[in-house]
Amino acid sequence: MKLLLRWFLAACALLLVAYLYSGVEVRSFPSALIAAAVIGLFYLVLRPVLVILTLPVTVVTLGLFLFVINALLFWAAASVLDGFFVRDFWAALLGSLIYSVIMVVVDAALRGLRIR
């Protein structure tokens, strides 16, 4: 149940990112649900591999390269989906930062709930 609620709130977070920032566009709520699932899947599967492969660059940049990895995954999700668009890399960077901040708040709120 908690996973479904987090997925729903992630889709709402994507809609909020699109509302707050014009570089990211989400056409509808079903598109946001699909985009949230794809972003979550990319973060779950591809992000650990990319973090390990780019570890030297990440160490040299004191961890700032992780923002680039997040932006690339956010942009990649937009490139494979219809109904979810990101204008360019810089829009992906800012959009992924806004999305990450919102999801930190969502995760903190869900941690306090007693849902299984």
Backbone torsions as a table, in degrees:
resi	resn	phi	psi	omega
1	MET	NA	-40.0	-179.7
2	LYS	-65.6	-35.5	178.8
3	LEU	-64.9	-43.1	178.3
4	LEU	-64.8	-39.5	177.7
5	LEU	-65.3	-41.0	178.7
6	ARG	-65.3	-39.0	178.0
7	TRP	-63.6	-44.6	177.8
8	PHE	-60.9	-45.2	-179.5
9	LEU	-69.8	-30.7	174.9
10	ALA	-66.2	-38.8	176.2
11	ALA	-65.4	-40.9	175.7
12	CYS	-63.3	-37.3	177.9
13	ALA	-64.0	-39.7	177.1
14	LEU	-64.1	-40.7	176.7
15	LEU	-63.9	-37.0	177.7
16	LEU	-67.5	-39.3	176.1
17	VAL	-61.0	-44.5	179.3
18	ALA	-64.7	-33.1	178.7
19	TYR	-72.3	-40.3	-176.2
20	LEU	-78.8	-29.8	-172.6
21	TYR	-131.1	126.6	-174.3
22	SER	-76.7	-10.2	179.4
23	GLY	-77.5	-12.4	179.1
24	VAL	-118.1	134.0	-179.2
25	GLU	-130.4	131.5	174.4
26	VAL	-123.9	124.6	-173.3
27	ARG	-73.9	-39.4	-174.9
28	SER	-154.4	170.9	178.8
29	PHE	-66.8	-41.2	175.0
30	PRO	-59.8	-36.1	175.3
31	SER	-64.4	-37.9	178.2
32	ALA	-66.6	-38.1	177.5
33	LEU	-62.7	-45.0	179.8
34	ILE	-66.3	-42.5	179.9
35	ALA	-64.3	-39.7	178.4
36	ALA	-63.9	-38.4	178.1
37	ALA	-67.0	-42.5	-179.7
38	VAL	-67.6	-43.0	177.8
39	ILE	-61.5	-44.2	177.7
40	GLY	-61.2	-40.7	178.5
41	LEU	-66.6	-42.8	177.0
42	PHE	-62.1	-43.6	179.9
43	TYR	-65.6	-33.5	-178.6
44	LEU	-75.6	-40.4	-172.7
45	VAL	-97.1	-50.7	-172.3
46	LEU	-84.4	-35.1	-174.6
47	ARG	-59.7	-46.6	179.2
48	PRO	-60.1	-38.1	178.7
49	VAL	-65.0	-45.2	-179.9
50	LEU	-66.1	-36.3	178.7
51	VAL	-64.2	-42.6	179.4
52	ILE	-68.0	-41.8	-178.9
53	LEU	-66.8	-30.9	-177.2
54	THR	-105.2	20.5	-177.4
55	LEU	-56.5	-43.0	178.6
56	PRO	-61.3	-41.9	178.4
57	VAL	-65.6	-39.5	179.2
58	THR	-63.5	-40.3	178.9
59	VAL	-67.0	-43.5	-179.2
60	VAL	-64.0	-36.9	-178.7
61	THR	-90.8	11.1	178.7
62	LEU	58.0	36.8	175.5
63	GLY	89.9	-6.7	-178.2
64	LEU	-68.4	-21.8	179.0
65	PHE	-67.4	-19.3	176.4
66	LEU	-61.8	-31.6	175.7
67	PHE	-64.6	-36.9	178.0
68	VAL	-66.3	-42.5	178.3
69	ILE	-61.4	-45.9	178.3
70	ASN	-60.5	-42.2	179.6
71	ALA	-64.8	-41.0	178.8
72	LEU	-64.4	-38.7	178.0
73	LEU	-69.0	-39.7	177.0
74	PHE	-61.7	-44.6	179.3
75	TRP	-67.7	-38.7	178.6
76	ALA	-64.5	-39.7	177.6
77	ALA	-62.4	-39.6	178.8
78	ALA	-68.1	-30.7	-177.9
79	SER	-75.4	-22.7	-179.0
80	VAL	-98.0	-3.0	-176.0
81	LEU	-117.3	147.6	168.5
82	ASP	-93.4	142.3	178.7
83	GLY	92.0	-3.3	177.0
84	PHE	-134.6	113.9	-173.6
85	PHE	-126.3	141.4	173.3
86	VAL	-126.9	128.7	-172.1
87	ARG	-61.5	-52.9	-177.9
88	ASP	-157.3	-172.2	-177.3
89	PHE	-62.2	-41.9	-177.3
90	TRP	-67.3	-34.5	174.5
91	ALA	-67.0	-37.7	177.1
92	ALA	-65.6	-39.1	179.1
93	LEU	-63.7	-49.7	-179.6
94	LEU	-69.0	-40.2	177.9
95	GLY	-62.5	-40.6	179.7
96	SER	-70.5	-32.5	175.7
97	LEU	-65.8	-45.6	178.4
98	ILE	-63.0	-44.9	179.4
99	TYR	-61.0	-41.7	179.9
100	SER	-64.6	-41.4	179.1
101	VAL	-63.9	-43.6	179.1
102	ILE	-63.5	-41.2	-178.7
103	MET	-69.9	-28.7	174.0
104	VAL	-64.1	-42.2	177.8
105	VAL	-65.0	-43.2	178.9
106	VAL	-61.6	-46.1	179.8
107	ASP	-63.1	-38.7	177.6
108	ALA	-65.0	-40.0	179.0
109	ALA	-68.6	-38.7	179.9
110	LEU	-70.6	-29.1	178.6
111	ARG	-62.8	-31.2	-178.9
112	GLY	-80.1	-14.3	-179.3
113	LEU	-81.2	152.9	178.7
114	ARG	-102.1	37.7	180.0
115	ILE	-91.0	141.3	179.6
116	ARG	-86.6	NA	NA
